[in-house]
Amino acid sequence: MLFVATVDNHLEHFHLPAMALLRDMGYDVEAAAGSSGFAERIRSQGFAVTTLPFSKRLLNPGNLVAGWRLLRMMRKRQYVLVHAHTPIAGVFARIAARTARVPHVIYTAHGFHFHEHGRGVSNAFFLWAERVAARWTDVVITLNAEDFAVAHSTMTSAKTRVEYVPGVGVDTVRYRPASDVEREHARGALGVADATFVVGWIGEIVRGKRPEDALEVMRLLAGAEPGSRLLMAGVGRLEGTIGREVAKSGLSPSVRLMGWVEDVPRFLHCCDVLMMTSEREGLPKCLMEAMSSGLPVVAWDIRGCRDLIRQGENGFLVPFGDCSKMAARLHELAVNGALRASMGAAGRERVVADLGLDSILSRMKDIYARELSRGTA
């Protein structure tokens, strides 16, 4: 079996448990993706990895080369099943799989690229591309209710089945509320006082995650809650731009760019709340990890976040782009420790009940078993 994604960090972050599941079911599982420095980590888990010249830039000619190499791999290796992820690799992998006559093709949509805040032309293009590619797909898996509704109405056919699986699962043992000692140690390593109100932000520092919104929110929050801090974990094309903006705007005492964070649970132990400023998500894993860690979450009112946040119960949804409202919600949490605790407990309860790794893997096992038992004649 073959897992395909545009970049290998996507497979390492999200899909190793599913790959291990299929291996436990008795299959040989391999991976193919563009390089982002994570191939060796995947290999260390016992999976063969082929590096392909995929790019996140749609018109990069490397994508055509990667598609051609995928086709040659599929013809040579004669895979039983291909599970494709991410839009660009997802399209090329499905074209190659159908051309090579792979019996079973699954695609997981990690948030369709057409969305409520996208531009009309790009939305129309991506919807068209997903509908066409669905014709070459046996199972389309969606991660949130809105994507499921769209896919079910526009991509279901006699050949294509649409499934709903709420995310990739969270390890609720690894992501758990911090003890007082763990919190003290995590904060001490960063030189953050225990009384400081700390807002966490996790994501790739790129345009779609809107890191500039996080800076504006923090500027407003710092005025209402002096001494509060924003810790931004992630790397990306805009990292230098955001760093310069922090210095230029005088936010250096309040904002710290953490770069790549290896130990995410420890990072969350430092935080009082997690803020998300993305314009598009599927079902954001970092929100689920924060909830599992007992933190309240605050995000724009967008697809995916709506599936996770129950307004006023485990966090707040804020009208898209309203930085003043986002800052006000964070200030509300800053001054009310009891509210933070109750919201954090509610979020943890939600993840343990519905979104834990074991539950999600059980659903994925059923999908794989059902698809593999289907006749291909």
N, C-alpha and C positions, 0 to 999 in steps of 0.2 A: 504494500500500500504506500501511497505517496501523499505527503502533505506539502502544499505549495503556498508561499506567501511572497509579497513583493520584497520584504526585508526579513532577515533571519531573527532579528530581535522580537518580531511579532510572534514567531513560533516559540521562541524561548520563554517569552513572558506569559503567553496565553494557552499554548497547546501541548506542552509536554505531558500533562496528565492524560489528555485524550489519546496521544500517541502511545503512552504506556498502557492505557486501557486496551487498545487494539493489540498491542504486543501480548498482553495477558490473555487475550482471546485466541492467541495462537498464530498471529500474522507477523510477517516481517514488515517493519515500518521504516520508511526512508523520508527524507525531507529535501526540498529544493527551494532556494530563495536567493535574493540579492544579499550582498554582504553588508552588514552593519556591525560586524565584530563579535557575533554570537555563535558562529558555527561550531567552534570548539566546545562551547558549553553544551550544545545539543549533542555533539559526538560523545562527550563525556557521559551522557546518559544512555549511550549504547545505540544511537541512531546514526546511520550513514547520512551525510549531508552533501548535496551538490550545490556549489555556488554558481549562480547565474547572474548575468549583467542586467537585472531588472532595475528600473528607476521609478521613483514616485512621480516623476515628470512624464505626463502622458505621451508627449511627442518625442521623447528620447529614443533614438534608434536602437539603443541597447535592449529595449523591450521586444523588438522584432527578433533580435538575435537570441534573446532568452526564450522566446516562444518557439523558435526553430529548434533550439537545443532540447527544450522540453519534449517536443514531438519525437525527436530521435531517441531520447531516453525512454519514452513511453512505449515506442515500438520495440526497442531492444529489451526492456525489462519486463514488459507484459504485465503491468500492474492490474490487480483485481479491482482496486478502488482508488480514486483520486479525490482528496478532500482539499478544495481550494479556499483560500482566504485572501482578503483585501481586494479592492476593485481591479487594479491593473493586472496583477498576477492571476486574479480570479478569472478574468476574461480570457487571457492567453492560455491558461491551464485548461479551461473548458474547451476551447477550440482544439487544442492539442489532444485532449483526451477523446473527444468525439472522432477526430481524424484518425487517431490510433486505435479506435474501437475499444476503449477501456469500458468494461461492462457496467461499472457503477461510478457515478460522478456526483459529488456533494459539494455544495458551496455555502459557506457561512457569510452572511452579510453583517459586517460589524458596523452597522449604521450606514444606510444607503447615502451616496454622495449627493443625491437630491434631497433637499430639506427646506424647511419653512423660511430659513434666512439665507438661502442660496439665491444666486442670480437666475433669472428666467431662462436664459439660453443654456447655462450649464445644467440647470435642473432638468430641462427637456432632453439634453444630450445624455445625461447619466441615466435617466429613466428609460430612454430608448435603448441604451446599451444593456441595461440590466434585463429588460424584457427580451431582447434578442438572445442574450447569453443564457437566459432561463430555458430556452428551447433545447439547449445542449446539456441540461442539468436534470438529474433524477430527483434530487432533494435540495431545496433552498431552505436554509435554516436562518431564521430571523431572531433577534435578541430582545426586541421590545414590541409592545403592543401596536404601535403605529406602523412600524415597518411590516409587521405581520399582516395587518389589515390591507396595506397597499399591495404587498406581494400576493396575498391570497386572492385579491380581486383582479390583479393584472398579470400574474405570472403562473397561476395554477393551470394545469392542462391535463390531458389524459396521460401525458408522459411525466410531468413535473409535479411533485408534491411539495407543499410548503409546510414547514414545521416551525413551532415557536419554542425556544429554549431560553430561559432568562439568564443569559450571560455564560461565562466560562467557568464559574464556580470560585468560591473563596475558601481558602484553608482557614477555618475558624479557630483552629488551635494556634496556628502561627500568628494570625491577626486577632488579637484579643485585647481587652482593656489592660492598660499598664498598671502595675503595682506602684505604690508610692516610691519604692526604691528604684524601679525601672525608670520612672519619670524623672526622678532626681538625677540619676546617672546620665540619661539621654540629654537632659537640659544642661547638666554640668559640662558635658563634652563640648557643647556649643557656647558655653558662657552665657546661658540664658537663665535669669532668675526665676524661681518657682512662681512668684507672683505675677510675672509678665504674661499678658494675654497674647497667645501665639496663634496666628492663622497659618495653616499649611496650604500649599498649592502644589499639585503634582501634574506634570504633563510635558509633552514635547513643546519646546519653545518655538512655535511656528504660528503663522497667521490665524489658522483655524481655532487655535486654543485661546486666542485673544489675551495674551499676557499683558498687553498694555492696559486692558480693563482692570486687571489685578492691581497694577500700580496706581491707577486713579482711585480705585476703592480704598487702597491703603492710605493714599494722601488724605482722603476724606476721613477715614477712621482715625488716623493719627491726630487730627484736630480735635476729635471728640474724646478719644481715649489715648492720651499721651503715654508713650512708653510701650505701646503695643507693637508687635513685630509680625512681619510676613516672611516666611521661609518658602522659597520657590525651588522645588526639586525638579530637575530636568535639563536636557540639552536640546539644541536645535538651531536652525538657521538664524533665528532672531536673537540668539543668546547675547551676542555682542551689542546689538542695538538696544536691547532691554537693559543691559549693564550700563551703557552710556546714559540712557534715560534716567536710571536710578541716580547716578552721580549728578547729572545736569539738574534734576528737579529737587535735589536736596534730600532725597529719600534714603540715603545711605545708612543713617542711624536706625531706620525702621525696616528696611528690606534687605534680605540676604539671599543672593543667588547661590544655591547649594551645588549646582552642577549635577552630574550623575550621582544618584544615591543608591548604593548597593543594598543597604539594610532598610527597607521601607517600613517594616514594623517598628524599628527603633526611631525612625524619623517621625512616625505618627505618635509615638510616645511623647514627643516634644510638644505636640500640638494640642490646642484646646478645641479647634474646629477646622474642618477642611472646606476650602472655597474652590469652586470650579467656575471658570469663565468661558468655556468652550461654546462655539456657535453650533457645533454638530457633534453628536455622540451616538453610539449604538446602545450599549448599556455599560456606562463607565465603571471599569473595575476599580479604579482608585476610590470612587465614592463608596463602593461596596466594602472595600478593605477598610476605609475610615469608619464606616458604620459598624463593621465587625469589631473594630478596635474601640468601640464605645464613644465615638466622636459624633457630634451633630454635624450636619453638612448643609452648605448653602450654595446654590447654583442658579444659573439662569433657567428660566422656565422653558426648557427645550425638550425635544424628543429624547427618550432614554432616562433623563433625569426625572421626568414626570413619573416613570415607572418605579423609581426608587424612593423619592422623597414624598412623604405624606405631610402636607403643609401643617406646620405647627406641632407636629407629633415627633418626627425624628430630624427635622430640619426645616429650611425655608426655600421655596421657589420664588425667584425675583423676576419681574418683567425684564425681558431681554434688553441688555444695554443700559439699564437704569443703575448707574454706579452709586448714586446717592442712596437709593433704596437698599442696595446691597450693603453699603457701609452702615446704614441704620440697623439692618438685621444683625450684622456682626456686633455692633455696639450693644444691641439688646442682649446678645449672648455674653458679651464681655462683662456686663454688670450683673449678670444673673447666673451664678454658679449652679443653683438648683435647676434652672431650665436646661443648662448644658448637660447636667447629669441625667435628667429625665429623658431628654432627646437622645443622648448617647445610648442609654439603656434600651430605648425603643428601637433604635437602629440596629443594635446588636441582636435583639430578639428577632427582628425581621430577617436578617441575614441567616441566622442559625436555623430559622424555621423553613425558609424557602430557597436560599441562594448558596448554601454550602456546597463544597466541592463534591462530596459524596452524592448528594441529590442530583446535581447536574450531570455527573458522570453516569449515573443510573439512567437518566433520560437519554444521554448520548449512546449508551450501550444498546438501548431499545431501538434507537434510530438506525444504528449500524446493523444490528441483527435483522431488523425488518428489511432494510435495503438489500443486504447480502443474501437473504432468503428469496428475494424476488427473482423470478425467471427472466432471462435476458434474450430469449428467443424472439 
